[in-house]
Amino acid sequence: MTQPNIAHLSGGFMITSIVGFLISVFYVFPKSGDCTIFGITCKSLGFTLVLFFTVMFVAAMIAMTYGPDESMKHVGHRKRR
């Protein structure tokens, strides 16, 4: 069985998804329904952002689990001078 091509994603991608998820859950989503931004209620905007950052986190986990081993060869090795 051949594995599909899975790109290596950086650690910053995962950190962005975690921080974005936490901000969305604790700041944007709990806003009351009378809050509107460009005609969109904060509840729907908060749900959309939570969903977006969750998908980002899942993509980072898939890349970390099934990513190519060649992209991790440089980890822990120092450059020779």
N, C-alpha and C positions, 0 to 999 in steps of 0.2 A: 504494500500500500504506500503510495507516495503522499507526502505531506504538501499541502498548498504553500505557496510563497507567503511567508509571514514576515513583515518588516519588524526590525528592532526599534522599539520606542524608548526614548530616554527616560531617566528617572524624574526629570522635570515634568514630563507629561503626566506621570502618575501623581506627583505632588500637586500639580495644577488641578487634576480631577478631584483629589481629596479635599483641598482647600475650597474649591468652587462648590463642591457638594455641601460642605459644612456651612459656608456662607449662605447658600440657597436654602438649606433646611432651617437654620436658626435665625436668619435675618429676612430674607425675601418671602418665603412661604407663609410665615405666621402673620403677615400684614393683613389687615382687615380687607374685606371685599370691596369697600368703597374707595380704595386706593386704585387709581388708574394711571397707566403710563402708555401714552399714545393710543388710548382707547382700549387697552388690554388690562384686565384686572390683575392685581398682584398675585392672586391665588393661581391663576392659569400660568402666569409668567414664572412663578416660583416652581410650579410642578414641571414646567418645560425645562427649566434650568436644572432641577434635580434629575430629571430623566437624562438630559444631555451629559451631565457630569458622571452619572452612573454608567452610561454607555462608554464614556472615555475610560473609566476605571476598568470596566470589563475588557476593553481593547488592550489596555496596558497589561492586565493579568494574562490574557491570551498570548500576547507578544512575549511576556516573561516566561511563560510555561512552554510554549511551542516554538519559540524563536530559534533562529539558527545558532549553533554553537560557535561558529566562526566569529560572530559579533562580540562574544564574551572572552575571546582569547587574550585581549589586552588588559583585562581587569586584574589588578594585583601585581602587575609587572611594571617595573620602573625602567625608564629609558636608560640605555647605557651611554656614558659620556665618552 
